[in-house]
């Protein structure tokens, strides 16, 4: 999946891991930059960069979404800031609208 290419590239490049070795820290940025360097479209790179915030947002606004996450995704969510607060949800709406 494009969204997690940062984990694969980051592991290969020896980049810092999240606590417990559950994935590459800031893999969304690593992945977006990696795809951009390969000539990936701006749109795909923006979506890859935003996918962690999207997961946090969906968990905050659709509580049933959390249950659909894999155990690994639930573990990384904790390291990525957890479920968004209401203030973060409001800010994220602006980010997501800019990507549309």
N, C-alpha and C positions, 0 to 999 in steps of 0.2 A: 504494500500500500504506500502510495506517495507520502502520506502524512507521517509515517514512521521511518522514512529513509534516513532521518537524522540519527536514529538509534544505530542502524547498520553502519553508516558512514562514520559516526562517532566512535563506535567500538573499534572499527578498523584503523582509525586514526589515533586511537589511544586517548581520546578526550575524557574529561572528568565524568565520573558516574554520579548518579543520585545516591543518597545513603542506602546502604544495603545492596548496592550493585544492581538495582532493578531497572536501570536504563541510563542513557546518556543525559546529563544535565542540559537543560534547554535544547532538547533534541528538535523542537519545532523550528528554532532559529538555525541550528546546524543544518537541518534538512532543507530549509528554504534557501540558504546560502549555497549549499551543495548543488541543488537543482538549478539555481540561477547560474552558477559557474558552468554547468553543462548545457546552458542555453534553454533552460526551461522557461515556459511562458511566465510573464509577470503575474497573471491571474492564478496560476497553479502555485507559484511561490508564495503569494499572499495568503492563499487558503491553507497551505502547509504551515506557514508561520502563525496562523490564527487558530489552528485546530485544538490546541490545548485550552485556549480561552473558550472555544465553542463547547468543549466537554464540560468545563467548569460551569458555564452558563446553563447548559441543558440539565445538569444535575440540580442546579438551583431552581430552575423554572418548571422542570418536569421531574418530580421526585421518582417516578417509576423508571426513568432513564438510568439511574444509578444501578438498578438491579440488572440491567442488560450488559453492564461492563464486565469484562473479564477480571479475574483476580489481579492480574498484572496491571490492568488499567486502573483498578481501584487503588492499588498500592502507589502507582505513580501519581495519581490524583492528589494524594496527601502531600507529596513532595512538590507539587505544582501549585500549591496554594489552597487546595481543597475546594469545596463547593463555594461558589461566589456569594458574597454578601449582597444585600439589596443595592447598596451603593455601587458595587462592582457591576451588578446586572445593568443598572442604568447606564454606566459608562460603556459597557460592552455593546449595548444596543447601537450606540453611535459608531463603534468600530465596525460592527457587522453591516450596518447600512452603508458605510463607505466602501465595503467590499462588493456590494450588489451592483 
